[in-house]
Amino acid sequence: MVQTICVCGAGTMGSSIAQAASQHQFHVILYDVNTGMLAKAKAGMQSNLQSLVQKNKITAETSADILSRIQFVSDINDCLADLIIEAIVEKPEVKVALFNQLAEVNHSETVLATNTSSLSVTEIAKKVKHPERVAGMHFFNPATIMKLVEVVKTPFSNEQTIDAIVQTARQMDKTPVLCEDSPGFIVNHVARPYYLEALKLAEQGVTDFQTIDTLLEATGFKMGPFRLMDLIGNDINYAVSCQVYEALGKPERLQPSPIQKEKVENGHLGRKTGKGYYEY
């Protein structure tokens, strides 16, 4: 049974996962080599929780309890947990190196879960000691609100690993969906046309970003594709498009957009940089 969760990476997603876990009574360790990122993550959590207090969704005492269950660490030797969720840079070699370091300091039954949105979990697992304990646990942004968690099984994953991740997701009041390892898993595979067709319309000059967003939101989508890409981060969204495109043999219909490539190259990544398809 999972009681302690270590989240590696104190960026937007990692800190959101850590807060979500603590809100559901788990003891949480948030690890990052960058102490500045840890401080920023803690400040962000305090702000988020204060907002919930002001909206009378939680009490000040509950807010303090949630923060008290999170330990902020920059030493990998402090990353001792039943379940480790990595939410670091989307580079397989970096994820593998981290998991192998963590495998050295943890017991052989510790579950190693990657929050990657599109990298091959199988390719990561096969290079990690005890690959049977590696699987995908893909949260959606923001993890404190979004219910879905994709649980990605590899040919190596054993039953105990998958059960531990599924049960933990349920304890966090999430909806776990089990899938086999494949390019983009379920959501990011299905969502590519949502982004890419919208980008193609803009590229061809059919209409503008805001009109496309407004029309799609009017049909029932909570967010139009351009607002959603700005929320996710254009760097992340573009990287996923490139990874799915390459993994599926470069089909023309999934070719990444030059518009988004230009946004990334210019550092217009969306909300986190103050500018993307919109200004913030």
Backbone hydrogen bonds in HBPLUS format (Angstrom, degrees):
<---DONOR---> <-ACCEPTOR-->    atom                        ^
c    i                          cat <-CA-CA->   ^        H-A-AA   ^      H-
h    n   atom  resd res      DA  || num        DHA   H-A  angle D-A-AA Bond
n    s   type  num  typ     dist DA aas  dist angle  dist       angle   num
A0027-HIS N   A0003-GLN O   3.18 MM  24  6.41 163.6  2.21 165.9 164.0     1
A0082-ASP N   A0004-THR O   3.02 MM  78  5.48 144.7  2.14 132.3 141.8     2
A0083-LEU N   A0004-THR O   3.29 MM  79  6.66 155.2  2.36 157.5 162.9     3
A0005-ILE N   A0027-HIS O   2.91 MM  22  6.33 161.2  1.94 165.5 170.4     4
A0029-ILE N   A0005-ILE O   2.86 MM  24  6.28 154.9  1.92 150.4 155.9     5
A0006-CYS N   A0083-LEU O   2.89 MM  77  6.34 161.0  1.92 156.8 163.3     6
A0085-ILE N   A0006-CYS O   2.78 MM  79  6.20 160.9  1.82 161.5 168.2     7
A0007-VAL N   A0029-ILE O   2.75 MM  22  6.14 156.8  1.80 164.1 172.3     8
A0031-TYR N   A0007-VAL O   2.85 MM  24  6.15 168.7  1.86 161.6 165.5     9
A0008-CYS N   A0085-ILE O   2.87 MM  77  6.20 160.5  1.91 147.2 153.2    10
A0087-ALA N   A0008-CYS O   2.70 MM  79  5.73 163.8  1.73 164.2 165.5    11
A0009-GLY N   A0031-TYR O   2.73 MM  22  5.91 176.7  1.73 172.8 172.5    12
A0015-SER N   A0011-GLY O   2.95 MM   4  5.89 170.6  1.96 155.7 158.8    13
A0016-SER N   A0012-THR O   3.20 MM   4  6.18 147.2  2.32 134.8 143.8    14
A0017-ILE N   A0013-MET O   2.89 MM   4  6.16 155.9  1.95 155.4 161.5    15
A0018-ALA N   A0014-GLY O   2.97 MM   4  6.18 161.3  2.01 148.7 154.1    16
A0019-GLN N   A0015-SER O   2.98 MM   4  6.16 159.7  2.02 143.9 148.9    17
A0020-ALA N   A0016-SER O   2.97 MM   4  6.13 159.8  2.01 144.1 150.1    18
A0021-ALA N   A0017-ILE O   2.92 MM   4  6.15 156.1  1.98 152.2 158.1    19
A0022-SER N   A0018-ALA O   3.02 MM   4  6.24 162.9  2.05 150.4 154.9    20
A0023-GLN N   A0019-GLN O   2.91 MM   4  6.08 152.0  1.99 150.2 157.9    21
A0024-HIS N   A0021-ALA O   3.05 MM   3  5.32 147.9  2.15 102.9 112.8    22
A0026-PHE N   A0021-ALA O   3.26 MM   5  5.59 159.3  2.30 146.9 141.1    23
A0025-GLN N   A0022-SER O   3.10 MM   3  5.21 140.7  2.26 120.6 114.4    24
A0028-VAL N   A0069-ARG O   2.90 MM  41  6.04 173.3  1.91 159.4 161.0    25
A0071-GLN N   A0028-VAL O   2.77 MM  43  6.18 160.7  1.81 152.2 158.0    26
A0030-LEU N   A0071-GLN O   2.76 MM  41  6.05 164.5  1.78 160.6 166.0    27
A0073-VAL N   A0030-LEU O   2.90 MM  43  6.14 167.6  1.92 153.5 157.3    28
A0032-ASP N   A0073-VAL O   3.11 MM  41  6.66 150.0  2.21 155.2 164.3    29
A0037-MET N   A0034-ASN O   3.09 MM   3  5.37 126.3  2.39 102.6 115.1    30
A0038-LEU N   A0034-ASN O   3.26 MM   4  6.69 150.0  2.35 144.8 153.1    31
A0039-ALA N   A0035-THR O   3.00 MM   4  6.28 157.5  2.05 147.4 152.6    32
A0040-LYS N   A0036-GLY O   2.98 MM   4  6.20 156.8  2.03 144.3 150.9    33
A0041-ALA N   A0037-MET O   2.82 MM   4  6.01 153.1  1.89 145.2 153.0    34
A0042-LYS N   A0038-LEU O   2.93 MM   4  6.17 159.4  1.97 149.7 154.8    35
A0043-ALA N   A0039-ALA O   2.99 MM   4  6.20 162.5  2.02 148.2 152.9    36
A0044-GLY N   A0040-LYS O   2.91 MM   4  6.08 153.0  1.98 144.7 152.5    37
A0045-MET N   A0041-ALA O   2.93 MM   4  6.20 155.9  1.99 149.5 155.6    38
A0046-GLN N   A0042-LYS O   2.94 MM   4  6.20 162.6  1.97 151.8 156.5    39
A0047-SER N   A0043-ALA O   3.00 MM   4  6.22 153.9  2.07 144.7 151.6    40
A0048-ASN N   A0044-GLY O   2.91 MM   4  6.17 159.0  1.96 148.4 154.2    41
A0049-LEU N   A0045-MET O   2.84 MM   4  6.02 167.5  1.86 158.7 161.6    42
A0050-GLN N   A0046-GLN O   2.92 MM   4  5.98 152.8  1.99 141.1 149.2    43
A0051-SER N   A0047-SER O   3.02 MM   4  6.21 148.3  2.13 142.4 150.4    44
A0052-LEU N   A0048-ASN O   3.16 MM   4  6.53 146.3  2.28 140.4 149.1    45
A0053-VAL N   A0049-LEU O   2.95 MM   4  6.29 147.8  2.05 146.0 155.2    46
A0054-GLN N   A0050-GLN O   2.92 MM   4  6.18 160.9  1.96 150.1 154.6    47
A0055-LYS N   A0051-SER O   3.07 MM   4  6.28 136.8  2.27 137.4 148.6    48
A0057-LYS N   A0052-LEU O   2.87 MM   5  5.22 158.7  1.92 166.4 161.3    49
A0056-ASN N   A0053-VAL O   2.91 MM   3  4.98 157.8  1.96 108.2 113.5    50
A0063-SER N   A0059-THR O   3.01 MM   4  6.32 159.1  2.05 149.7 155.4    51
A0064-ALA N   A0060-ALA O   3.02 MM   4  6.29 156.5  2.08 145.0 150.6    52
A0065-ASP N   A0061-GLU O   2.96 MM   4  6.23 151.6  2.04 145.1 153.3    53
A0066-ILE N   A0062-THR O   2.92 MM   4  6.18 157.9  1.97 154.3 159.4    54
A0067-LEU N   A0063-SER O   3.19 MM   4  6.47 165.2  2.21 151.0 153.8    55
A0068-SER N   A0064-ALA O   2.95 MM   4  6.08 147.0  2.06 142.4 152.3    56
A0069-ARG N   A0066-ILE O   3.28 MM   3  5.51 145.5  2.40 101.3 110.5    57
A0070-ILE N   A0067-LEU O   3.13 MM   3  5.44 164.5  2.15 111.0 115.6    58
A0078-ASP N   A0075-ASP O   2.91 MM   3  5.66 165.2  1.93 123.5 128.5    59
A0079-CYS N   A0076-ILE O   3.04 MM   3  5.30 163.9  2.07 111.1 115.6    60
A0080-LEU N   A0078-ASP O   2.96 MM   2  5.69 136.8  2.15 102.7  90.7    61
A0111-VAL N   A0082-ASP O   3.04 MM  29  6.36 162.9  2.06 152.8 148.0    62
A0084-ILE N   A0111-VAL O   2.84 MM  27  6.14 166.1  1.86 167.5 171.8    63
A0113-ALA N   A0084-ILE O   2.74 MM  29  5.94 175.1  1.74 176.3 176.2    64
A0086-GLU N   A0113-ALA O   2.88 MM  27  6.39 159.9  1.92 165.0 169.0    65
A0115-ASN N   A0086-GLU O   3.00 MM  29  5.95 155.3  2.06 165.1 167.4    66
A0091-LYS N   A0089-VAL O   2.80 MM   2  5.65 140.6  1.96 104.9  92.9    67
A0094-VAL N   A0091-LYS O   3.02 MM   3  5.49 129.6  2.28 112.7 125.4    68
A0095-LYS N   A0091-LYS O   3.14 MM   4  6.45 156.7  2.20 155.0 162.2    69
A0096-VAL N   A0092-PRO O   2.88 MM   4  6.10 162.1  1.92 155.2 159.9    70
A0097-ALA N   A0093-GLU O   3.08 MM   4  6.16 161.6  2.12 137.9 142.9    71
A0098-LEU N   A0094-VAL O   3.04 MM   4  6.21 157.3  2.09 143.6 149.6    72
A0099-PHE N   A0095-LYS O   2.94 MM   4  6.18 168.0  1.95 154.1 157.1    73
A0100-ASN N   A0096-VAL O   2.96 MM   4  6.17 158.8  2.00 153.4 159.1    74
A0101-GLN N   A0097-ALA O   3.06 MM   4  6.28 147.5  2.17 141.8 150.4    75
A0102-LEU N   A0098-LEU O   2.89 MM   4  6.18 160.5  1.93 154.6 160.3    76
A0103-ALA N   A0099-PHE O   2.80 MM   4  5.99 145.3  1.92 144.8 154.7    77
A0104-GLU N   A0101-GLN O   3.16 MM   3  5.35 133.7  2.39  98.5 110.4    78
A0105-VAL N   A0102-LEU O   3.21 MM   3  5.37 128.6  2.49  98.1 110.4    79
A0106-ASN N   A0102-LEU O   3.04 MM   4  6.10 130.5  2.30 147.7 160.3    80
A0110-THR N   A0107-HIS O   3.15 MM   3  5.78 170.4  2.16 121.9 124.9    81
A0112-LEU N   A0133-ARG O   2.91 MM  21  5.99 167.2  1.93 154.5 158.5    82
A0135-ALA N   A0112-LEU O   3.14 MM  23  6.65 149.7  2.24 153.3 159.4    83
A0114-THR N   A0135-ALA O   2.99 MM  21  6.48 154.2  2.05 149.3 157.0    84
A0137-MET N   A0114-THR O   2.82 MM  23  5.69 167.2  1.84 140.1 143.0    85
A0124-ILE N   A0120-SER O   3.32 MM   4  6.60 146.8  2.44 137.5 146.0    86
A0125-ALA N   A0121-VAL O   2.82 MM   4  6.02 167.7  1.84 153.0 156.6    87
A0126-LYS N   A0122-THR O   2.99 MM   4  6.12 162.0  2.02 154.8 157.7    88
A0127-LYS N   A0124-ILE O   3.21 MM   3  5.74 154.2  2.28 112.7 120.1    89
A0128-VAL N   A0125-ALA O   2.99 MM   3  5.21 166.5  2.01 116.0 118.9    90
A0133-ARG N   A0130-HIS O   3.08 MM   3  6.01 172.4  2.09 128.0 130.4    91
A0134-VAL N   A0131-PRO O   3.14 MM   3  5.35 163.4  2.17 115.2 115.6    92
A0158-ASN N   A0132-GLU O   3.00 MM  26  5.23 159.3  2.04 140.7 135.5    93
A0136-GLY N   A0152-VAL O   2.90 MM  16  4.32 171.7  1.91 132.0 134.8    94
A0152-VAL N   A0136-GLY O   2.90 MM  16  4.32 153.2  1.97 113.1 121.9    95
A0138-HIS N   A0150-GLU O   2.85 MM  12  4.94 159.2  1.89 153.3 151.6    96
A0150-GLU N   A0138-HIS O   2.99 MM  12  4.94 155.9  2.05 140.9 139.7    97
A0145-ILE N   A0142-PRO O   2.97 MM   3  5.66 158.9  2.02 119.6 126.1    98
A0146-MET N   A0142-PRO O   2.90 MM   4  5.96 169.4  1.91 171.0 170.0    99
A0175-THR N   A0147-LYS O   2.69 MM  28  5.53 165.0  1.71 138.4 141.2   100
A0149-VAL N   A0175-THR O   3.10 MM  26  5.97 152.9  2.18 138.6 132.9   101
A0177-VAL N   A0149-VAL O   2.88 MM  28  6.23 156.0  1.93 161.7 165.1   102
A0151-VAL N   A0177-VAL O   2.87 MM  26  5.79 169.7  1.88 141.1 144.7   103
A0179-CYS N   A0151-VAL O   2.93 MM  28  6.16 159.8  1.97 163.1 160.7   104
A0153-LYS N   A0179-CYS O   2.90 MM  26  6.19 168.6  1.92 164.9 167.8   105
A0181-ASP N   A0153-LYS O   3.00 MM  28  5.75 133.0  2.23 171.1 157.5   106
A0157-SER N   A0154-THR O   3.22 MM   3  5.25 134.6  2.44  99.8 111.1   107
A0162-ILE N   A0158-ASN O   3.29 MM   4  6.65 167.3  2.30 157.5 159.5   108
A0163-ASP N   A0159-GLU O   2.89 MM   4  6.01 165.4  1.91 153.7 158.5   109
A0164-ALA N   A0160-GLN O   2.95 MM   4  6.01 156.3  2.01 142.7 149.1   110
A0165-ILE N   A0161-THR O   3.14 MM   4  6.41 158.1  2.19 149.3 154.5   111
A0166-VAL N   A0162-ILE O   2.92 MM   4  6.11 167.7  1.93 157.0 160.6   112
A0167-GLN N   A0163-ASP O   2.89 MM   4  5.97 169.3  1.90 153.0 156.2   113
A0168-THR N   A0164-ALA O   3.00 MM   4  6.04 154.1  2.06 139.6 147.2   114
A0169-ALA N   A0165-ILE O   2.93 MM   4  6.10 161.1  1.97 149.3 154.4   115
A0170-ARG N   A0166-VAL O   3.04 MM   4  6.34 156.4  2.10 147.2 153.6   116
A0171-GLN N   A0167-GLN O   2.92 MM   4  6.18 153.0  2.00 146.1 153.7   117
A0172-MET N   A0168-THR O   2.99 MM   4  6.26 131.4  2.23 141.5 154.8   118
A0172-MET N   A0169-ALA O   3.10 MM   3  5.05 132.1  2.34  93.1 106.6   119
A0174-LYS N   A0169-ALA O   2.87 MM   5  5.18 156.2  1.93 149.0 149.4   120
A0173-ASP N   A0170-ARG O   2.87 MM   3  4.91 152.7  1.94 110.0 113.0   121
A0185-PHE N   A0182-SER O   2.85 MM   3  5.07 163.4  1.87 131.2 133.5   122
A0190-VAL N   A0186-ILE O   2.97 MM   4  6.18 171.3  1.97 159.3 161.8   123
A0191-ALA N   A0187-VAL O   2.76 MM   4  5.85 152.2  1.84 151.4 160.3   124
A0194-TYR N   A0191-ALA O   2.95 MM   3  5.19 123.0  2.28 106.3 121.8   125
A0195-TYR N   A0191-ALA O   3.32 MM   4  6.74 153.6  2.40 159.9 166.2   126
A0196-LEU N   A0192-ARG O   2.79 MM   4  5.89 171.8  1.80 171.3 168.6   127
A0197-GLU N   A0193-PRO O   2.91 MM   4  5.34 159.8  1.95 131.6 138.0   128
A0199-LEU N   A0195-TYR O   2.89 MM   4  6.15 157.4  1.94 152.6 159.8   129
A0200-LYS N   A0196-LEU O   2.88 MM   4  6.04 146.8  1.99 138.8 148.2   130
A0201-LEU N   A0197-GLU O   3.03 MM   4  6.29 152.4  2.11 144.7 150.7   131
A0202-ALA N   A0198-ALA O   3.14 MM   4  6.46 156.6  2.20 146.5 152.5   132
A0203-GLU N   A0199-LEU O   2.79 MM   4  5.98 155.1  1.86 147.7 155.6   133
A0204-GLN N   A0200-LYS O   2.91 MM   4  6.08 149.3  2.00 146.1 153.2   134
A0206-VAL N   A0201-LEU O   2.97 MM   5  5.35 148.5  2.08 168.0 163.9   135
A0205-GLY N   A0202-ALA O   3.07 MM   3  5.05 153.3  2.14 100.1 108.3   136
A0212-ILE N   A0208-ASP O   3.19 MM   4  6.46 165.6  2.21 156.4 160.1   137
A0213-ASP N   A0209-PHE O   2.98 MM   4  6.27 165.3  2.01 155.5 159.8   138
A0214-THR N   A0210-GLN O   2.86 MM   4  6.00 165.2  1.88 150.9 155.2   139
A0215-LEU N   A0211-THR O   2.94 MM   4  6.10 162.6  1.97 152.4 156.5   140
A0216-LEU N   A0212-ILE O   3.04 MM   4  6.22 166.9  2.06 153.5 156.9   141
A0217-GLU N   A0213-ASP O   2.89 MM   4  6.02 157.2  1.95 152.5 159.3   142
A0218-ALA N   A0214-THR O   2.99 MM   4  6.09 141.8  2.13 137.5 147.9   143
A0219-THR N   A0216-LEU O   3.17 MM   3  5.15 139.6  2.34  94.0 105.2   144
A0221-PHE N   A0216-LEU O   3.24 MM   5  5.87 154.5  2.31 152.5 144.9   145
A0220-GLY N   A0217-GLU O   3.17 MM   3  5.29 158.6  2.22 102.2 108.8   146
A0228-LEU N   A0224-GLY O   2.95 MM   4  6.05 156.3  2.01 154.2 162.0   147
A0229-MET N   A0225-PRO O   2.87 MM   4  6.01 152.9  1.95 140.6 147.7   148
A0230-ASP N   A0226-PHE O   3.06 MM   4  6.21 154.5  2.12 141.9 148.5   149
A0231-LEU N   A0227-ARG O   3.03 MM   4  6.28 142.4  2.18 138.3 148.5   150
A0232-ILE N   A0228-LEU O   2.90 MM   4  6.15 165.6  1.92 155.7 158.7   151
A0233-GLY N   A0229-MET O   2.81 MM   4  5.75 157.7  1.86 144.6 151.7   152
A0271-ARG N   A0230-ASP O   3.05 MM  41  5.63 157.7  2.10 124.6 130.0   153
A0237-ASN N   A0233-GLY O   2.96 MM   4  6.20 173.7  1.96 161.9 163.6   154
A0234-ASN N   A0269-LEU O   2.83 MM  35  4.62 160.1  1.87 123.9 130.4   155
A0238-TYR N   A0234-ASN O   2.90 MM   4  5.75 159.5  1.94 138.1 144.4   156
A0239-ALA N   A0235-ASP O   3.05 MM   4  6.08 155.4  2.11 137.5 144.7   157
A0240-VAL N   A0236-ILE O   3.00 MM   4  6.26 156.1  2.06 152.0 158.0   158
A0241-SER N   A0237-ASN O   3.05 MM   4  6.31 158.9  2.10 146.2 151.9   159
A0242-CYS N   A0238-TYR O   2.94 MM   4  6.23 157.9  1.99 151.5 157.2   160
A0243-GLN N   A0239-ALA O   2.92 MM   4  6.14 157.4  1.97 147.7 154.0   161
A0244-VAL N   A0240-VAL O   2.92 MM   4  6.10 168.4  1.93 158.4 160.6   162
A0245-TYR N   A0241-SER O   2.98 MM   4  5.99 160.2  2.02 144.8 151.1   163
A0246-GLU N   A0242-CYS O   2.97 MM   4  6.12 163.7  2.00 149.1 152.8   164
A0247-ALA N   A0243-GLN O   2.93 MM   4  6.03 165.4  1.95 148.2 152.9   165
A0248-LEU N   A0244-VAL O   3.04 MM   4  6.08 142.5  2.19 145.9 153.7   166
A0250-LYS N   A0245-TYR O   2.76 MM   5  4.87 150.9  1.84 165.8 159.8   167
A0249-GLY N   A0246-GLU O   3.15 MM   3  5.38 163.6  2.18 111.9 114.1   168
A0254-LEU N   A0251-PRO O   3.02 MM   3  5.63 155.1  2.08 117.7 125.1   169
A0255-GLN N   A0252-GLU O   3.18 MM   3  5.27 166.3  2.20 114.7 114.1   170
A0261-LYS N   A0257-SER O   3.08 MM   4  6.36 156.9  2.14 146.2 153.4   171
A0262-GLU N   A0258-PRO O   2.99 MM   4  6.08 155.8  2.05 141.9 147.2   172
A0263-LYS N   A0259-ILE O   3.10 MM   4  6.42 152.3  2.18 143.0 150.7   173
A0264-VAL N   A0260-GLN O   3.00 MM   4  6.28 161.6  2.03 153.6 157.3   174
A0265-GLU N   A0261-LYS O   2.96 MM   4  6.22 163.9  1.98 151.4 155.9   175
A0266-ASN N   A0262-GLU O   2.97 MM   4  6.12 142.7  2.11 145.5 154.7   176
A0268-HIS N   A0263-LYS O   2.83 MM   5  4.96 147.2  1.94 159.5 154.5   177
A0267-GLY N   A0264-VAL O   3.03 MM   3  5.08 157.4  2.08 104.3 111.2   178
A0270-GLY N   A0275-LYS O   2.89 MM   5  4.92 155.9  1.94 128.7 120.9   179
A0273-THR N   A0270-GLY O   3.10 MM   3  5.72 152.7  2.18 117.2 124.7   180
A0274-GLY N   A0270-GLY O   3.01 MM   4  6.04 118.3  2.40 144.8 161.1   181
A0274-GLY N   A0271-ARG O   3.19 MM   3  4.94 147.0  2.30  95.1 104.9   182
A0280-TYR N   A0274-GLY O   2.81 MM   6  4.71 169.2  1.83 135.8 134.6   183
A0276-GLY N   A0278-TYR O   2.80 MM   2  5.08 152.7  1.87 148.6 157.3   184
